[in-house]
Amino acid sequence: MKRLASFCAAALVLGYAGTLHAAGGDPAAGKDKTRMCAGCHGIAGYRAAFPEVYSVPKLGGQHAAYIVKALQAYKSGERRNATMKAIAADLSDKDMADLAAYYATGSTRSAGK
């Protein structure tokens, strides 16, 4: 039991440290990586129709750690959306951290605009 508690505590610390590191991305580098996001997330009030009709969430102003966790979940398949899974599959941990840092600044403009 003591061993399990130690393992759980270590996992929590490592997970938290990983989130802190990931959330410490470079906003300027993130801005340069937003082209893939702007097609859906850069359009106010945009609603996607595949695989079902849903409103695309606003990214600007979200917490960086939340964005990183969401992208990781799409990449692993924990969150399901075919488009986001395909996009997240090509993102490195640094890409995720940089994008999250950029959107956490509150900006919604992409480098292409």
MDTraj code that builds the backbone (N, CA, C; nanometers):
import mdtraj as md
import numpy as np

residues = "MET LYS ARG LEU ALA SER PHE CYS ALA ALA ALA LEU VAL LEU GLY TYR ALA GLY THR LEU HIS ALA ALA GLY GLY ASP PRO ALA ALA GLY LYS ASP LYS THR ARG MET CYS ALA GLY CYS HIS GLY ILE ALA GLY TYR ARG ALA ALA PHE PRO GLU VAL TYR SER VAL PRO LYS LEU GLY GLY GLN HIS ALA ALA TYR ILE VAL LYS ALA LEU GLN ALA TYR LYS SER GLY GLU ARG ARG ASN ALA THR MET LYS ALA ILE ALA ALA ASP LEU SER ASP LYS ASP MET ALA ASP LEU ALA ALA TYR TYR ALA THR GLY SER THR ARG SER ALA GLY LYS".split()
xyz = np.array([
    [0.0836, -0.1199, 0.0000],
    [0.0000, 0.0000, 0.0000],
    [0.0872, 0.1251, 0.0000],
    [0.1929, 0.1216, 0.0809],
    [0.2825, 0.2367, 0.0880],
    [0.3507, 0.2588, -0.0473],
    [0.3831, 0.1472, -0.1135],
    [0.4470, 0.1546, -0.2436],
    [0.3527, 0.2190, -0.3469],
    [0.2272, 0.1807, -0.3425],
    [0.1274, 0.2360, -0.4335],
    [0.1105, 0.3856, -0.4101],
    [0.1045, 0.4265, -0.2840],
    [0.0910, 0.5684, -0.2515],
    [0.2114, 0.6471, -0.3024],
    [0.3303, 0.5914, -0.2882],
    [0.4517, 0.6579, -0.3371],
    [0.4490, 0.6701, -0.4888],
    [0.4056, 0.5634, -0.5551],
    [0.3969, 0.5652, -0.7007],
    [0.2977, 0.6717, -0.7464],
    [0.1811, 0.6766, -0.6839],
    [0.0781, 0.7748, -0.7210],
    [0.1277, 0.9165, -0.6988],
    [0.1942, 0.9399, -0.5874],
    [0.2478, 1.0731, -0.5586],
    [0.3511, 1.1125, -0.6634],
    [0.4395, 1.0187, -0.6995],
    [0.5411, 1.0471, -0.8004],
    [0.4767, 1.0760, -0.9354],
    [0.3742, 1.0000, -0.9711],
    [0.3052, 1.0212, -1.0986],
    [0.2398, 1.1588, -1.1032],
    [0.1791, 1.1993, -0.9928],
    [0.1165, 1.3315, -0.9872],
    [0.2199, 1.4419, -1.0020],
    [0.3321, 1.4282, -0.9334],
    [0.4377, 1.5294, -0.9419],
    [0.4916, 1.5362, -1.0839],
    [0.5197, 1.4210, -1.1444],
    [0.5712, 1.4204, -1.2812],
    [0.4689, 1.4768, -1.3793],
    [0.3437, 1.4415, -1.3627],
    [0.2389, 1.4944, -1.4504],
    [0.2251, 1.6441, -1.4371],
    [0.2300, 1.6941, -1.3142],
    [0.2200, 1.8374, -1.2903],
    [0.3410, 1.9096, -1.3474],
    [0.4592, 1.8522, -1.3270],
    [0.5812, 1.9140, -1.3794],
    [0.5774, 1.9174, -1.5316],
    [0.5270, 1.8087, -1.5932],
    [0.5162, 1.8050, -1.7382],
    [0.4208, 1.9105, -1.7897],
    [0.3111, 1.9321, -1.7199],
    [0.2153, 2.0353, -1.7601],
    [0.2762, 2.1737, -1.7459],
    [0.3483, 2.1962, -1.6359],
    [0.4126, 2.3259, -1.6179],
    [0.5132, 2.3517, -1.7287],
    [0.5938, 2.2498, -1.7603],
    [0.6923, 2.2656, -1.8660],
    [0.6224, 2.2921, -1.9987],
    [0.5210, 2.2136, -2.0292],
    [0.4500, 2.2275, -2.1556],
    [0.3824, 2.3631, -2.1657],
    [0.3279, 2.4101, -2.0553],
    [0.2581, 2.5382, -2.0559],
    [0.3567, 2.6544, -2.0649],
    [0.4853, 2.6292, -2.0498],
    [0.5858, 2.7344, -2.0559],
    [0.6385, 2.7559, -2.1960],
    [0.5551, 2.7401, -2.2968],
    [0.5971, 2.7567, -2.4359],
    [0.6247, 2.9011, -2.4716],
    [0.6642, 2.9222, -2.5937],
    [0.7003, 3.0537, -2.6465],
    [0.5840, 3.1099, -2.7290],
    [0.5189, 3.2158, -2.6805],
    [0.4041, 3.2721, -2.7532],
    [0.4380, 3.3168, -2.8952],
    [0.5572, 3.3734, -2.9153],
    [0.5957, 3.4190, -3.0501],
    [0.6088, 3.3004, -3.1447],
    [0.6684, 3.1931, -3.0972],
    [0.6796, 3.0719, -3.1793],
    [0.5407, 3.0131, -3.2038],
    [0.4540, 3.0209, -3.1041],
    [0.3177, 2.9708, -3.1182],
    [0.2409, 3.0461, -3.2241],
    [0.2595, 3.1764, -3.2296],
    [0.1892, 3.2576, -3.3297],
    [0.2235, 3.2112, -3.4698],
    [0.3490, 3.1719, -3.4902],
    [0.3920, 3.1251, -3.6217],
    [0.3340, 2.9879, -3.6565],
    [0.2756, 2.9188, -3.5598],
    [0.2229, 2.7840, -3.5812],
    [0.0702, 2.7803, -3.5884],
    [0.0052, 2.8964, -3.5917],
    [-0.1409, 2.9010, -3.5834],
    [-0.2143, 2.8803, -3.7150],
    [-0.1438, 2.8710, -3.8242],
    [-0.2121, 2.8575, -3.9538],
    [-0.3077, 2.7385, -3.9556],
    [-0.2670, 2.6286, -3.8949],
    [-0.3521, 2.5093, -3.8945],
    [-0.4745, 2.5275, -3.8055],
    [-0.4691, 2.6199, -3.7116],
    [-0.5798, 2.6425, -3.6178],
    [-0.6819, 2.7422, -3.6729],
    [-0.6307, 2.8398, -3.7488],
    [-0.7129, 2.9538, -3.7909],
    [-0.8293, 2.9149, -3.8800],
    [-0.8161, 2.8065, -3.9561],
    [-0.9226, 2.7664, -4.0476],
    [-1.0552, 2.7432, -3.9783],
    [-1.0516, 2.6982, -3.8552],
    [-1.1753, 2.6740, -3.7792],
    [-1.1853, 2.7671, -3.6582],
    [-1.0785, 2.7732, -3.5798],
    [-1.0826, 2.8489, -3.4546],
    [-1.0675, 2.9995, -3.4761],
    [-1.0262, 3.0404, -3.5952],
    [-1.0076, 3.1823, -3.6227],
    [-1.1313, 3.2510, -3.6773],
    [-1.2408, 3.1777, -3.6884],
    [-1.3651, 3.2329, -3.7435],
    [-1.4675, 3.2426, -3.6307],
    [-1.5011, 3.3642, -3.5935],
    [-1.5964, 3.3841, -3.4836],
    [-1.7296, 3.3169, -3.5142],
    [-1.7778, 3.2361, -3.4193],
    [-1.9070, 3.1706, -3.4339],
    [-1.9086, 3.0532, -3.5303],
    [-1.7910, 3.0054, -3.5733],
    [-1.7846, 2.8963, -3.6704],
    [-1.8447, 2.7691, -3.6130],
    [-1.9200, 2.6996, -3.6966],
    [-1.9797, 2.5707, -3.6589],
    [-1.9351, 2.4677, -3.7605],
    [-1.8747, 2.3601, -3.7124],
    [-1.8313, 2.2523, -3.7996],
    [-1.9470, 2.1553, -3.8204],
    [-1.9419, 2.0815, -3.9301],
    [-2.0506, 1.9883, -3.9600],
    [-2.0042, 1.8431, -3.9663],
    [-1.8781, 1.8165, -3.9320],
    [-1.8298, 1.6784, -3.9361],
    [-1.7554, 1.6474, -3.8079],
    [-1.7790, 1.5407, -3.7436],
    [-1.8736, 1.4352, -3.7788],
    [-2.0168, 1.4700, -3.7382],
    [-2.0348, 1.5757, -3.6672],
    [-2.1677, 1.6242, -3.6304],
    [-2.1586, 1.7756, -3.6189],
    [-2.2717, 1.8437, -3.6161],
    [-2.2703, 1.9893, -3.6060],
    [-2.2361, 2.0293, -3.4622],
    [-2.1351, 2.1124, -3.4485],
    [-2.0956, 2.1625, -3.3166],
    [-2.0251, 2.2961, -3.3330],
    [-2.0295, 2.3770, -3.2311],
    [-1.9596, 2.5051, -3.2318],
    [-1.8126, 2.4812, -3.2022],
    [-1.7268, 2.5448, -3.2789],
    [-1.5834, 2.5330, -3.2587],
    [-1.5448, 2.6279, -3.1454],
    [-1.4748, 2.5796, -3.0440],
    [-1.4429, 2.6641, -2.9291],
    [-1.3414, 2.7739, -2.9603],
    [-1.3551, 2.8821, -2.8888],
    [-1.2609, 2.9932, -2.8959],
    [-1.1341, 2.9524, -2.8212],
    [-1.0180, 2.9762, -2.8780],
    [-0.8919, 2.9403, -2.8131],
    [-0.8299, 3.0571, -2.7374],
    [-0.8441, 3.1774, -2.7887],
    [-0.7827, 3.2937, -2.7255],
    [-0.8327, 3.3131, -2.5832],
    [-0.7391, 3.3198, -2.4886],
    [-0.7739, 3.3415, -2.3493],
    [-0.7861, 3.2140, -2.2672],
    [-0.7784, 3.0972, -2.3322],
    [-0.7824, 2.9715, -2.2571],
    [-0.6514, 2.9561, -2.1788],
    [-0.6552, 2.8814, -2.0708],
    [-0.5339, 2.8538, -1.9935],
    [-0.4424, 2.7639, -2.0753],
    [-0.3133, 2.7946, -2.0748],
    [-0.2165, 2.7178, -2.1527],
    [-0.2188, 2.5693, -2.1156],
    [-0.2235, 2.5397, -1.9868],
    [-0.2221, 2.3992, -1.9438],
    [-0.3440, 2.3243, -1.9974],
    [-0.4565, 2.3909, -2.0047],
    [-0.5779, 2.3280, -2.0581],
    [-0.5604, 2.2950, -2.2067],
    [-0.5055, 2.3889, -2.2826],
    [-0.4857, 2.3670, -2.4260],
    [-0.3893, 2.2509, -2.4491],
    [-0.2803, 2.2485, -2.3728],
    [-0.1832, 2.1390, -2.3870],
    [-0.2498, 2.0055, -2.3560],
    [-0.3226, 1.9989, -2.2458],
    [-0.3901, 1.8733, -2.2074],
    [-0.4902, 1.8301, -2.3150],
    [-0.5641, 1.9257, -2.3706],
    [-0.6616, 1.8938, -2.4746],
    [-0.5919, 1.8399, -2.5995],
    [-0.4835, 1.9043, -2.6420],
    [-0.4108, 1.8574, -2.7590],
    [-0.3514, 1.7191, -2.7357],
    [-0.2983, 1.6969, -2.6160],
    [-0.2452, 1.5640, -2.5825],
    [-0.3558, 1.4587, -2.5868],
    [-0.4731, 1.4948, -2.5386],
    [-0.5858, 1.4012, -2.5375],
    [-0.6335, 1.3700, -2.6795],
    [-0.6329, 1.4685, -2.7694],
    [-0.6681, 1.4419, -2.9091],
    [-0.5632, 1.3506, -2.9722],
    [-0.4368, 1.3779, -2.9439],
    [-0.3282, 1.2983, -3.0009],
    [-0.3353, 1.1527, -2.9554],
    [-0.3657, 1.1307, -2.8272],
    [-0.3712, 0.9946, -2.7733],
    [-0.5013, 0.9219, -2.8077],
    [-0.6020, 0.9975, -2.8507],
    [-0.7320, 0.9370, -2.8804],
    [-0.8278, 0.9413, -2.7625],
    [-0.7816, 0.9968, -2.6496],
    [-0.8692, 1.0097, -2.5320],
    [-0.9876, 1.1011, -2.5630],
    [-0.9622, 1.2071, -2.6393],
    [-1.0685, 1.2942, -2.6906],
    [-1.0896, 1.2558, -2.8358],
    [-1.2145, 1.2553, -2.8791],
    [-1.2440, 1.2087, -3.0140],
    [-1.2956, 1.3202, -3.1036],
    [-1.2195, 1.3478, -3.2053],
    [-1.2588, 1.4358, -3.3141],
    [-1.1584, 1.4080, -3.4254],
    [-1.2052, 1.3613, -3.5386],
    [-1.1159, 1.3186, -3.6461],
    [-1.0221, 1.4302, -3.6917],
    [-1.0742, 1.5508, -3.7058],
    [-0.9918, 1.6618, -3.7518],
    [-0.8847, 1.6959, -3.6490],
    [-0.9249, 1.7098, -3.5229],
    [-0.8280, 1.7450, -3.4190],
    [-0.7262, 1.6336, -3.3967],
    [-0.7670, 1.5098, -3.4080],
    [-0.6730, 1.3982, -3.3925],
    [-0.5661, 1.4050, -3.5004],
    [-0.6069, 1.4315, -3.6240],
    [-0.5119, 1.4407, -3.7347],
    [-0.4149, 1.5573, -3.7154],
    [-0.4656, 1.6693, -3.6685],
    [-0.3798, 1.7852, -3.6459],
    [-0.2847, 1.7593, -3.5297],
    [-0.3375, 1.7114, -3.4183],
    [-0.2550, 1.6879, -3.2991],
    [-0.1504, 1.5799, -3.3226],
    [-0.1786, 1.4853, -3.4104],
    [-0.0844, 1.3760, -3.4376],
    [0.0502, 1.4279, -3.4860],
    [0.0492, 1.5408, -3.5544],
    [0.1731, 1.5974, -3.6089],
    [0.2387, 1.7006, -3.5175],
    [0.1786, 1.7271, -3.4024],
    [0.2345, 1.8274, -3.3112],
    [0.3314, 1.7638, -3.2119],
    [0.4452, 1.8277, -3.1946],
    [0.5398, 1.7853, -3.0906],
    [0.4955, 1.8472, -2.9584],
    [0.5565, 1.8042, -2.8502],
    [0.5270, 1.8656, -2.7200],
    [0.5587, 2.0142, -2.7232],
    [0.6675, 2.0525, -2.7902],
    [0.7046, 2.1943, -2.8004],
    [0.6010, 2.2716, -2.8804],
    [0.5536, 2.2131, -2.9914],
    [0.4490, 2.2794, -3.0705],
    [0.3264, 2.3060, -2.9840],
    [0.2851, 2.2055, -2.9088],
    [0.1677, 2.2195, -2.8220],
    [0.1892, 2.3302, -2.7187],
    [0.3066, 2.3302, -2.6573],
    [0.3367, 2.4317, -2.5555],
    [0.3395, 2.5711, -2.6161],
    [0.3980, 2.5843, -2.7340],
    [0.4054, 2.7151, -2.7996],
    [0.2669, 2.7654, -2.8391],
    [0.1855, 2.6788, -2.8983],
    [0.0488, 2.7180, -2.9340],
    [-0.0311, 2.7575, -2.8106],
    [-0.0179, 2.6786, -2.7058],
    [-0.0899, 2.7074, -2.5816],
    [-0.0466, 2.8405, -2.5223],
    [0.0828, 2.8673, -2.5252],
    [0.1342, 2.9943, -2.4711],
    [0.0802, 3.1122, -2.5510],
    [0.0739, 3.0965, -2.6828],
    [0.0216, 3.2033, -2.7673],
    [-0.1258, 3.2292, -2.7387],
    [-0.2068, 3.1253, -2.7418],
    [-0.3504, 3.1439, -2.7192],
    [-0.3811, 3.1881, -2.5769],
    [-0.2985, 3.1522, -2.4805],
    [-0.3205, 3.1953, -2.3423],
    [-0.3013, 3.3462, -2.3267],
    [-0.2353, 3.4094, -2.4201],
    [-0.2192, 3.5558, -2.4139],
    [-0.3492, 3.6268, -2.4454],
    [-0.4485, 3.5511, -2.4948],
    [-0.5786, 3.6097, -2.5270],
    [-0.5938, 3.6412, -2.6730],
    [-0.4881, 3.6233, -2.7500],
    [-0.4937, 3.6546, -2.8909],
    [-0.5708, 3.5492, -2.9682],
    [-0.6407, 3.5919, -3.0701],
    [-0.7121, 3.4990, -3.1585],
    [-0.6696, 3.5192, -3.3025],
    [-0.5753, 3.6059, -3.3253],
    [-0.5290, 3.6317, -3.4612],
    [-0.4255, 3.5283, -3.5005],
    [-0.4275, 3.4868, -3.6231],
    [-0.3275, 3.3909, -3.6697],
    [-0.2185, 3.4649, -3.7428],
    [-0.1074, 3.3960, -3.7626],
    [0.0058, 3.4565, -3.8343],
    [-0.0310, 3.4881, -3.9780],
    [-0.1287, 3.4192, -4.0325],
    [-0.1681, 3.4401, -4.1716],
    [-0.2613, 3.5578, -4.1916],
    [-0.3062, 3.6230, -4.0854],
    [-0.4019, 3.7342, -4.0998],
    [-0.3349, 3.8670, -4.0847],
])
top = md.Topology()
chain = top.add_chain()
for i, resn in enumerate(residues, 1):
    res = top.add_residue(resn, chain, resSeq=i)
    for name in ("N", "CA", "C"):
        top.add_atom(name, md.element.get_by_symbol(name[0]), res)
traj = md.Trajectory(xyz[None], top)
